[in-house]
Amino acid sequence: MNLTGFKNAEDSEIELLHPLLFSLEDESNGSGAKYVPKANREANVVGRPPGSSPG
């Protein structure tokens, strides 16, 4: 499974990492999912069907 979401660096940037119940990046990597990061605040879509329109 491929997924994306806010990464640890983004959570830390807005001082959100410690109030969270869990880190999506850590949990997905620990469960065998392929976490696909990009630069902070950069749009990142995974799993879009070929030929589908962006956005």
C-alpha atoms as an extended CHARMM CRD file, in Angstrom:
* protein
*
        55  EXT
         1         1  MET       CA              0.0000000000        0.0000000000        0.0000000000  PROA      1               0.0000000000
         2         2  ASN       CA              1.2570000000        3.5040000000       -0.8210000000  PROA      2               0.0000000000
         3         3  LEU       CA              0.0830000000        6.4760000000        1.1890000000  PROA      3               0.0000000000
         4         4  THR       CA              1.0020000000        9.9930000000        2.0870000000  PROA      4               0.0000000000
         5         5  GLY       CA              0.1000000000       12.5350000000        4.7130000000  PROA      5               0.0000000000
         6         6  PHE       CA              1.7730000000       15.0290000000        6.9790000000  PROA      6               0.0000000000
         7         7  LYS       CA              5.2690000000       13.8280000000        7.7720000000  PROA      7               0.0000000000
         8         8  ASN       CA              7.1240000000       14.2030000000       11.0630000000  PROA      8               0.0000000000
         9         9  ALA       CA              9.0130000000       17.2800000000        9.8250000000  PROA      9               0.0000000000
        10        10  GLU       CA              5.7330000000       19.0500000000        8.9870000000  PROA      10              0.0000000000
        11        11  ASP       CA              4.1570000000       18.1030000000       12.3150000000  PROA      11              0.0000000000
        12        12  SER       CA              7.2380000000       19.4430000000       14.1220000000  PROA      12              0.0000000000
        13        13  GLU       CA              7.2300000000       22.6110000000       12.0310000000  PROA      13              0.0000000000
        14        14  ILE       CA              3.8290000000       23.5820000000       13.4080000000  PROA      14              0.0000000000
        15        15  GLU       CA              4.6000000000       22.1510000000       16.8640000000  PROA      15              0.0000000000
        16        16  LEU       CA              2.0080000000       19.3980000000       16.4940000000  PROA      16              0.0000000000
        17        17  LEU       CA              4.1530000000       16.2720000000       16.8170000000  PROA      17              0.0000000000
        18        18  HSD       CA              3.8750000000       15.7640000000       20.5980000000  PROA      18              0.0000000000
        19        19  PRO       CA              0.0970000000       16.3660000000       20.9940000000  PROA      19              0.0000000000
        20        20  LEU       CA             -0.6120000000       13.7100000000       18.3340000000  PROA      20              0.0000000000
        21        21  LEU       CA             -1.6670000000       10.2260000000       19.4240000000  PROA      21              0.0000000000
        22        22  PHE       CA              0.6510000000        8.7380000000       16.8060000000  PROA      22              0.0000000000
        23        23  SER       CA              2.8250000000        9.7520000000       13.8830000000  PROA      23              0.0000000000
        24        24  LEU       CA              1.3770000000        8.7560000000       10.5180000000  PROA      24              0.0000000000
        25        25  GLU       CA              4.8790000000        8.5230000000        9.0680000000  PROA      25              0.0000000000
        26        26  ASP       CA              6.1640000000        6.2640000000       11.8750000000  PROA      26              0.0000000000
        27        27  GLU       CA              3.0620000000        4.0750000000       12.0300000000  PROA      27              0.0000000000
        28        28  SER       CA              2.8770000000        3.5220000000        8.2760000000  PROA      28              0.0000000000
        29        29  ASN       CA              6.5830000000        2.7110000000        8.0010000000  PROA      29              0.0000000000
        30        30  GLY       CA              6.3080000000        0.3430000000       10.9730000000  PROA      30              0.0000000000
        31        31  SER       CA              3.3310000000       -1.5060000000        9.4880000000  PROA      31              0.0000000000
        32        32  GLY       CA              4.9250000000       -2.2060000000        6.1140000000  PROA      32              0.0000000000
        33        33  ALA       CA              3.1740000000        0.5250000000        4.1200000000  PROA      33              0.0000000000
        34        34  LYS       CA              5.2830000000        2.5690000000        1.7290000000  PROA      34              0.0000000000
        35        35  TYR       CA              5.1990000000        6.1290000000        3.0400000000  PROA      35              0.0000000000
        36        36  VAL       CA              5.9420000000        8.5120000000        0.1580000000  PROA      36              0.0000000000
        37        37  PRO       CA              7.2290000000       11.8830000000        1.4340000000  PROA      37              0.0000000000
        38        38  LYS       CA              7.8980000000       15.0780000000       -0.4830000000  PROA      38              0.0000000000
        39        39  ALA       CA              9.0940000000       18.5230000000        0.5940000000  PROA      39              0.0000000000
        40        40  ASN       CA              7.1270000000       20.1980000000        3.3940000000  PROA      40              0.0000000000
        41        41  ARG       CA              3.8220000000       21.6110000000        2.1460000000  PROA      41              0.0000000000
        42        42  GLU       CA              4.3740000000       20.1980000000       -1.3500000000  PROA      42              0.0000000000
        43        43  ALA       CA              1.3320000000       18.5050000000       -2.9110000000  PROA      43              0.0000000000
        44        44  ASN       CA              1.7570000000       14.7490000000       -3.0000000000  PROA      44              0.0000000000
        45        45  VAL       CA             -0.7830000000       12.3540000000       -4.4740000000  PROA      45              0.0000000000
        46        46  VAL       CA             -0.1570000000        8.6200000000       -4.6250000000  PROA      46              0.0000000000
        47        47  GLY       CA             -2.2280000000        5.9660000000       -6.2990000000  PROA      47              0.0000000000
        48        48  ARG       CA             -3.9840000000        8.1840000000       -8.8610000000  PROA      48              0.0000000000
        49        49  PRO       CA             -5.3580000000        6.0780000000      -11.7200000000  PROA      49              0.0000000000
        50        50  PRO       CA             -3.5230000000        6.5820000000      -15.0250000000  PROA      50              0.0000000000
        51        51  GLY       CA             -5.2180000000        9.1940000000      -17.1950000000  PROA      51              0.0000000000
        52        52  SER       CA             -7.1280000000       10.8480000000      -14.3700000000  PROA      52              0.0000000000
        53        53  SER       CA             -7.1060000000       14.6040000000      -14.2140000000  PROA      53              0.0000000000
        54        54  PRO       CA             -4.9230000000       16.3110000000      -11.5780000000  PROA      54              0.0000000000
        55        55  GLY       CA             -6.5020000000       18.0160000000       -8.5950000000  PROA      55              0.0000000000
